Amino acid sequence: MKTSDELYEKVNAFIDKLPYNREPKSLYEPIQYVLSLGGKRIRPVLMLLGYNLWKDDPERILMPAVAVETYHNYTLLHDDLMDNADKRRGHVTVHKKWDANTAILSGDSMLVVAYQRLATVEQAKLKPVLELFTETALEIGEGQQFDMDFENRNDVTEDEYIEMIRLKTSVLLACALKIGAILAGAPVSDAEALYKFGEQIGLAFQLQDDLLDVYGDPEVFGKEIGGDIMCNKKTYMLINAFNRANAEQKKELQKWCSGEKFDRKEKVAAVTRLYDEIGIRQLCEAKIEHYFAEGKKWLDQVALPEERKVELRAYTNQMMKREN
């Protein structure tokens, strides 16, 4: 069996060698550029690890694995445009390096390229793979729209937020794992259990991201903390702070969230102090633990010897920065 580090290297090497022979070059250069920026390659590695549970030749499905990575990066390209972001992974975003029209058109083409790469799977597996991928792509769009809708609401519930991150983040991790299982010829029940595993781990992963944006070490987190606080993003943290705050705490939260001009350090420190008072960190940590434990239960249900699951367990522990 391959290690996650070996699979990560294989994914990057495969991406680096992909040809872009169509014209005009100006349409395809941004696609190649976005995929060259690196990243953790979590989704393709998960697909390869899912496949590797049953089969020992994960190299065989590098193209569909990279198809899912192509799709993921397409969503990031359009996210950056919608957010008017200047940087992605330390590099200039497509709409800044080129322009907004190029970002839209190259992004649209990138989605088609993702389908083109996915359609290389063997004919017998093509229908279930395309059906799963298409349903997932629709769900991700729905999650993104919910996220946008939440920006204009002050009554978002915890359940609504969890459903939004399930759609926006979790389902693609789950999809990658299940496609790996389908391509390996896994039993339907095992493929579905693997999907549920990915879904739960994805929820834990996104909640951890929310937590780290407030309490993370900037050196480890890879960016300045407090970004979600500064833009009043409706995270698990902020939603529960409003829902659980007393009248005085709620008034102070509203003051920080409604004002337009604040010193960054002052606002982040004040909101973090309120989170501490209300017990939001402990609440979020408990929720992360819940979803991580639920995920482990689903992986336990996959009917394979434990030694076949070691690498996948290790990788998800690494994703979650856990020891076990």
N, C-alpha and C positions, 0 to 999 in steps of 0.2 A: 504493500500500500504506500501511496505517496504522502508526504507531509504537506501541510498547508503552505509552508514556505516554498517547497518545490513547485506546487501548483501555481502559486502566485508568480513565480519566475516564468513558468511556462505561459501563463496568460499574458504577461507583459511582452515576452518574446514574440508571441503569436500576433499581438496587436501591432508591434513594431514592423512586422513583415507584411501586413495586409496591404494589398495594392489598391490604388485609387486611379483607375485608368480612364474614367469617363470625363467628358467635357461638359461644361467649362470648369477649369481648375478652380476658379473663384468660388464655385458652389461647394466643392469637396474639400478644399483646403481647411475651412473651419471645422469640418467633421474630424479630419485627421488631427488637427490642432487640439481639439477638445480631448480626444482619446489619448493624446501624447502627454497630457498633463499629469498622468499618474493617478494616484489615489490608492485606497486600500484594496480595491478589486474584490470586495466582500462577496458580491453576488455571483460572479463567475467562479470564485473559489468554493463557495457553498454548493454550486451546481456540480462541480467536479468532485467534491467530497461526498455529496449525495450519491452520485454515480458510483464512486469508488467503494461505497459500502458493499456493493454487489459485484462489481467488475473491476479488474485490475489494469484496465487500459484507458484511464481518463483522458489521455491525449486525443482519443478518438472523438470526443465531443467538445473540443476547444472552440469550434466555430459557433455552435449554439450558445455556449457559455459566454463568448464574446458578444453574441447578439444581445443577450440580456444586459451586458455592460454598456453596449452601444445605446440601448434604450434608456438605461439609467442616466447616462451622460446627456442624452437628448433632453430629458426632463430638467437636468441641471442647467443646460444651456438656456432653455426657456424660462426657468426660475430666475436666473441671473438677469435676464431681460426684464421680466416683470418687476423684479426688485430694484432694477437699475444698479446692480452691484458692479463695483469696479474690478474686483479681483476674485479669482477662483483658484484655490490651491497655490496662492502666491503669484499667479500669473494674470495678465489682463484678460478680462472676459471678452467673448466673441463680439458682442455689440459695441464694446469700446475699441477693440482692435480693428474691427471692420465697421459695421454700422447696424442699426436695428433691423433694417430690411434684410440684410444678409443673415442675421441671427435667426429671423423668422423662417426664411427660405431654407437655409442650411439645416436648421432644426427639423423642419418638415421632412427634408430629404433624409436626415439622420434616422428618423422614425421608420421610413421606408427601408433604409439600409438594414436596420435592425431586423425587420421582418424577412428581408432577403437572406440574411445570414441564418436566421432561425429556420427558414424553409429548406436548409440543406440537410436536415435530419432525415433518417431513412423513412421511406414512404409509409411503412406500417405504423410508425409512431407519429407521423406528421399531424394527423387530425387532432388527437388529444393534446399534443403540445401546443398547437396553434390556438385551440379553444381555451386552454388554460392561460396562455400568454395574453390573448385578446381580452379575456375577462379581467385579468390583472391590470392591463393597461387602462381599461375603462375605470376600474376601481381607483387607480392612482389619480386619474383626472378628477374623479369625484372627491377624493380626499383633499386634493389641492384646492378645489372650489370651496369645500367646507372651511378649510383653513382661511381662505380669503374672506368668506362670509363672517367668520368669527371676529375678524378685525373690527367690524362695525357693531358688535354685540357686547353687552356687559352682563349677559345672563347665561353664558355658556356653562353647561354642567360638566362634571367630571366624566360622566358616561359619554357625552357627546365628544369630548376631547379624545377619549380612548378610542372611540370608533373612528375619528378623523385620523389619528396616527396609525391605526390598524390599516386603513385604506392607503394612506400616503406613504407609509414606510414598510410596515410588516409584510404586506401581501407580496411584495417583490422578492423578499428574502424567502418566503414560503414557496413562491412560484419557482424560484431557482432550484431549491432543494427537490421539489416534486418533479420538475422536468428531468433532473439528474436521475431520480428514481425511475421515471417512465422510460427513459432512454436505456437504463440498465435492465429493463424487463422485470422490475420489482413487482411483487404482488400488490394489487390495488389497495388493500388495507394498510400495507406498509408505506406506500406512497402517500396515502392520506394522513397517516400518523406523522410522517416526516413534514408534510405541509403544516400540520398543527404545531409541530415543534418549532418550525421557522416563524410561524405567526406569533407565538408566545415570546420567543426570543427577540423578535423584532420589536414588540411592545416594550420589553425590558430595555432593549438597546436605545430606543428613542427617549424613554423616561430617564435613562442614565445621561443622555445628551442634555436634557433639560436641567438635570441636577448639576452636571459639570459646568454648565454655562454660569451657574451661580457660585458653586463651591469648588470648582476644579482648579488645578494648578495650571496657570497659563502656559508654562513650559511643556507640560505633558499634554494639555488640552489642544495645543497648537494654535490658539488664538486668544485674544484678550477676553477675559470673562466679563459677564454683565451685558452682553449684546442684546439678549432677550429682554432684560430689564429696561435698557435704554429705549428700545422701540416698542415697549408695552406689549410684547408678543404674548398671546393667550396660550401660555404653557400650562402644564400640570401644576406647576408651582404657583403661578399668579391666579389661576382659576380657583384653586383650593384656598389660597390666601384670602381672596374676596369672600368665598363661601363660608370660611371659618372665623374671620376676623370679628372682633367685637366692634361696637359703634365707633369708638375712638380710633382703633386700628384701621377700620375701613375708611374713615375720613382721611387719615394720613395717606393711605394707599391711593385714594382717589386724587389727592393733591399731587402726588408724584406722577401719577399716570395721566393727569389732565393738563399739566403744565407743559409748555413748549420749550422753555429755555432753563436748563439746569446744568450745573457742573456734573460731569459724568461720574467722578469718584463719589461725590456727595450723594447722588441719586442711587447708585449701586449699593453704597454702604447703608443708606437708609432703608431701602427695600429689603436688603438682605437681613438687616436687624429685625424688621417686621416678620420676615419668614421665620427667623429664629424664635421670636416671641410666640408665634402661632403654632410652631412645631411642624413646619412644612418639610424641612429636610428629612425628619424621621418618617413622616407620612410617605414621602416619595421613595425613600430607601426601602420601606416595607412593601410598597407596590412593586418595585423592581424585583425584590426577592420573591414575591408572589408569582410574577410572570415567569421568572427564571425557573422556579420550582415546577410550575405547570409545564413549561417546555421540556424539562428533564423527564417528566412523567410520560409525555408523548414519545420521546426518543426511546424510553424504556420499552414501549410497546412494539417497537420495530423488531420483528422476529429474526434477529441475527445474533450470532455470538458476540459477547461484549467486546472482544478484541477487535472486531470489525468497526466498532463505534468509537474507539479510543481517539482517533485523530479528529473526528468531527466534534467530540466533546471538548477536546483540548482547544480547538479553534474557537468554539463559541465561548469558552472560558476566557480566552485571550481577547476576544471582541469585547467582553464585559469586564476585562481587567480583573479577573478572579483567579484565585489559586486552585479552586476545586468546584 
